[in-house]
Amino acid sequence: MGELMQATSQNSVRVVGCGRWMRRDDQVGLLVVEALTRMERVPAGIALTEAPGAELVDQLEGCDVLILVDAALPDSDHPAGTWQSFDYIATPERLRPRSDENTHTIGVESVLRLAAAMEALPQVVHVYAIAVADTRQGDQLTPGVAAVVPEVANAIAEQLRQWTPVPNTEVHHA
């Protein structure tokens, strides 16, 4: 995957935070991307955006590399405050569909399946899933989830540095 990433231009690389503001831990993807905007280690030209729900489809046009950051349901192997990352193209089954029938929002898994059906899915899709504890209304993250925001932002920044090409700098002699 590293070779593919190096062959793409930085303008076609997007990091998208998913979630809903004012929904406690559900906003963790948005906060990770917000943290990335303040980091000097993120290569220039990387698009850092947020796209809750169906708005994610709009982010796919012209995108070759998509990195998604979103909240995930905890389980016995991944308690709240833990995170994992994976290659969605290679292992789409790792992204579980949402279990609720909320007609006002659409989950990341549904959007990616829709994009694949429309042949609009980027060639590289990498997901960072952060297990959350509380998605009720409110602006504060639970302590365990808040603690991993800088950790995930640092992991993404490092991945971006490894995957994106170094600008060609030529030295001209006088």
N, C-alpha and C positions, 0 to 999 in steps of 0.2 A: 504494500500500500504506500510506503514511503516514496517509491519511484513515481507512482502516479501523482502523488501530491506535488512532488518537485516539478513535474511537467506542467502543472497548471499555473495560471497567473494569479497573483494575489487578489486581484479584483473579483475573481470568481469564487473566492473563499468567504463564506459567511458563517458567523457564530450567532445563533439565534437562541435567546432566552425565552422559554415558554412559561406560562403561568398566569395568575391573576393577582394584581395588586390588591392589597387589603384582605387577603385570604391567608394570613399567617404563613405557614410553611409552603403553601402552593406558589408563593412568589419567589422561591429560592432560585429558580432558573433566571428570572429577571435580575435578581441581585448579583448572581455570578457574572452575568454580562455587564452589569453596571460596574462591578469591581474590575473587570477586564478593561473598561474604558479608561480607568485611572492608572493602568500599568504601563510602564515604559517598555517592558519586555515584549509586548505584542507588536509584531511586525506592522509597519505602515501599510495602509491599503486594505487591511482586513475589515470587512463590514461586520460591525457589531450591532445587532438589532434585537428587538423584542417582537414576538408575534404570538399572542395568545390565540389558540384555537385555529379556526379556518383561515385566519390572516396569514398563516404559515405558507399557504399556497402561493401568495403574492411574492414571497421571498425566494422562490425557486427559479424564477426566470433569470437566465444567464448565470446560474450558480452551478459550478462543477463540483464544489466541495461544501458540504453542509455539516456543521457541528451543532447539534441540538443539546440544550441543557433544560431538564425538566424534573419536576417532582415525580416520585414514584411511590406506590404503596409499599409499606414495609412488609417483610415476611420473616420467617424464622432464621433464614440465612442472611438477611439484610435488614437489621433493625433500623429504626429512625436514626438519622445522623450518619449513615454509611452511604457510600456511593460506589458506582461501578460505571465503566465505559465499555462500549462495544461497537463493532462494525455492523451497522444495520443491514447493509447489502448482503453480507455473508451470513448473518444470523438474525433475520427479521423476527423469528419466533421469540426472541428474547424480549421484545417489546410487547408486553401484554396489553390487550384492549381494555379500555375502561369498563367497569362493571355497571356504572350507573346509567340511567336512561335520561340524562339531562339533555333536553332539546335545545338549550340555549348555548351550549358549547360543544365543540368537537375535539376529541383527543388527538394527540400527536400520531398515534398508531393509525387512526382512521385517515388522517391527512396524508400520511406517507403511503398508505395503500391506494388512496385516491390518486396521488401523484404518479405512482407506478402504473396504475391503470391508464392514466392520461399520457404515459411515456414522458413525464416531466420530472421524474426523480433524478436528482444529481447522480453522477457516477460514483461519488463517495458520500456516504452519510454515516456520521459517527455520533453516537448518542451518549450523553452523560446523564445518568439517572440517579437522583438523590432521594433516598428513602426519607419520608416525612412522617410527622406524628399528628399534626393538627392543621386542618385546612378550613377551620371556622373563620368567621369574620374577625379581622384584627390586623394590626400592622407589625406585630412582633413575631419573629421566628422563635421556635422552641430552642433552648440552648444547644442541644446536640446538632441541630440542623444549621444554626447560625455559625457554629464552630467550623463547619466544613466549607463554607462559602469561599474563604481565601485559599483553602487547600485545592478545591476544584478549579478555581480561577488560575492558580499557579500551574496545575496540571495541563489545562487547556493552553495557557501561554507557552508552556514548554513544547507541547505538541505542535502548535503553530510555528514555533521557531524551527523545529525539526522538519516540518513538512513544506514550508514555503521557501521559494528560491531566494538566494541572496542576490540583490540587484547587481548586475554586471557593472563593476567599476573598472574603468580603463584608466591607465596612467599614460598621459601623453608627455613626452619629453620635449623640451624646448629646442 
